[in-house]
């Protein structure tokens, strides 16, 4: 668990005791964060790196922990957690309630049609042992229904984040004569950082007024083709702590999300919270979060020139204006209480006899 997945989990944990819920974590040690707002005895790591040979051993360890804990509810977050956590219940007695959040359906990814069909088949099978399926956007929920998942088990809950802002001890300095653009995320193909870097190199002369700041690194893929080399207009920062990221939101003029596939887009609402407009692709749920010309800009992911045109017309005055509108959008739609109240309703309505 890293990046957006980790942020989402920490948000859920923030309502732990208030809703009468005691959270425990079982997660892979590989490429996961190790800083969690839970007591150490509630966190269990297991050795796992994505490969066919690692699936069965990981599944065995996970269910050993589940048997030891005897939880009332299992919350499987993300596709592989959904497989490892739910698969054994297709064959053995299920004496626990299961909530599943794919955090991005695998059949929505840019892949071959036959793979999409296989992913959808697996999800339909696993849905049989699932009590509630959470979708983080309308795009996600509509896609799941189209692929034959049971609509009766599904609910849509937009992600939310806390309005609280940490005290920034040391401000980040960015060039005042540039439009400072921030990317935050993994260097995996769905996030499109390779597309963004290629565009900046190809249209370097057209984008001299912009400085691109990049927070992130490889998580799932090996990042082939991404040369992490600083230039006059591009700065790589690597992974930085959650506590340090707000300083970069505060310092930049706008945030960019050139995603090929996005189930939701947590970075977008974090940007709005800090009053920054967001430049997003027209993929996945991003057009649900950003309205072109209102709280950011939407470009056609299949047309490089479209993004170049957007970037050429971005200036600090426009960024400030759209950023202020973004704050209102965040407060109305994506505040943490909206998400946590809907999650609490799921526990109370679906699992009331447990609580």
VENSUL-V715241 format. One record per pair of residues at least 24 apart in sequence whose ideal C-beta (glycine too) atoms are under 7 Angstrom apart, sorted by sequence separation. I is the first residue (numbers start at 0). J is the second residue. D is the distance in whole Angstrom. If there is no record, write none. Layout:
I_J_D, I_J_D
//
This chain:
12_36_5, 71_95_7, 72_96_5, 73_97_5, 74_98_5, 75_99_5, 76_100_5, 77_101_7, 123_147_6, 212_236_6, 249_273_6, 251_275_6, 256_280_7, 258_282_6, 261_285_5, 264_288_5, 12_37_6, 58_83_5, 62_87_6, 70_95_6, 71_96_7, 77_102_5, 123_148_6, 207_232_7, 214_239_6, 248_273_4, 253_278_6, 258_283_6, 0_26_5, 57_83_6, 72_98_6, 76_102_6, 122_148_6, 126_152_6, 206_232_7, 295_321_6, 5_32_5, 9_36_6, 78_105_5, 119_146_4, 248_275_6, 258_285_6, 294_321_6, 58_86_7, 119_147_7, 245_273_7, 293_321_7, 1_30_6, 58_87_7, 180_209_5, 182_211_7, 186_215_6, 196_225_7, 256_285_6, 1_31_6, 99_129_5, 178_208_6, 180_210_7, 185_215_6, 186_216_6, 214_244_7, 294_324_5, 295_325_7, 0_31_5, 1_32_6, 97_128_6, 177_208_6, 178_209_5, 179_210_5, 180_211_5, 181_212_5, 182_213_5, 183_214_5, 184_215_5, 186_217_5, 187_218_6, 193_224_6, 278_309_6, 293_324_6, 294_325_4, 0_32_6, 97_129_5, 98_130_7, 177_209_6, 180_212_7, 182_214_7, 183_215_6, 187_219_5, 188_220_6, 193_225_6, 97_130_5, 98_131_5, 99_132_5, 100_133_4, 102_135_7, 177_210_4, 179_212_6, 185_218_4, 187_220_5, 192_225_7, 199_232_7, 214_247_6, 96_130_5, 185_219_7, 199_233_6, 294_328_5, 89_124_7, 93_128_6, 98_133_7, 100_135_7, 104_139_6, 107_142_5, 212_247_7, 25_61_6, 174_210_6, 186_222_4, 173_210_7, 104_142_6, 25_64_5, 86_125_7, 89_128_6, 104_143_6, 186_225_5, 212_251_6, 85_125_5, 88_128_4, 106_146_6, 259_300_6, 276_318_5, 85_128_6, 81_125_6, 85_129_6, 23_68_6, 276_321_4, 276_322_5, 23_70_7, 275_322_5, 274_322_4, 274_323_6, 276_325_6, 275_325_7, 274_325_6, 274_326_5, 271_325_4, 270_325_7, 271_326_6, 271_328_6, 272_329_5, 271_329_4, 195_255_7, 253_313_6, 183_244_7, 268_329_6, 195_257_5, 194_257_5, 252_315_5, 253_318_5, 268_333_4, 181_247_6, 191_257_4, 252_318_4, 191_258_5, 8_76_7, 190_258_6, 191_259_5, 189_258_6, 181_251_4, 189_259_5, 179_250_7, 180_251_7, 188_259_6, 189_260_4, 4_76_7, 179_251_5, 180_252_7, 4_77_6, 179_252_5, 180_253_6, 181_254_5, 182_255_5, 178_252_5, 171_246_5, 180_255_5, 170_246_6, 171_247_6, 165_242_6, 169_246_7, 173_250_5, 167_245_6, 173_251_7, 167_246_5, 171_250_4, 165_245_6, 170_250_7, 108_189_7, 164_245_6, 167_249_6, 184_266_6, 183_266_5, 191_280_7, 7_102_7, 4_102_6, 209_310_6, 205_307_6, 206_310_6, 158_263_5, 198_303_6, 202_307_5, 205_311_6, 158_265_6, 160_268_6, 198_306_6, 160_269_6, 198_307_7, 158_268_7, 162_272_7, 160_272_6, 139_262_5, 136_262_6, 135_262_6, 136_263_5, 135_263_4, 178_313_5, 178_314_6, 178_315_6, 138_283_6, 139_284_7, 138_284_4, 136_284_3, 10_159_7, 138_287_6, 10_160_6, 109_259_5, 137_287_6, 7_158_6, 109_260_6, 136_287_6, 108_260_5, 107_260_6, 104_262_7, 103_262_3, 102_262_6, 162_334_6, 160_333_7, 159_333_5, 161_335_5, 157_332_6, 158_333_7, 159_334_5, 160_335_6, 107_283_7, 157_333_6, 159_335_4, 159_336_7, 159_337_5, 159_338_3, 157_337_7, 158_338_6, 157_338_7, 2_184_6, 156_338_6, 2_185_6, 156_341_5, 156_342_7, 30_218_5, 154_345_7, 131_345_6, 2_218_7, 1_218_5, 131_349_6, 130_349_6, 96_350_6, 7_265_7, 6_265_6, 3_265_4, 72_350_6, 71_353_5, 10_335_6, 14_339_5, 18_343_5, 20_346_7, 10_338_7, 18_346_7, 14_343_7, 11_342_7, 19_354_6
//
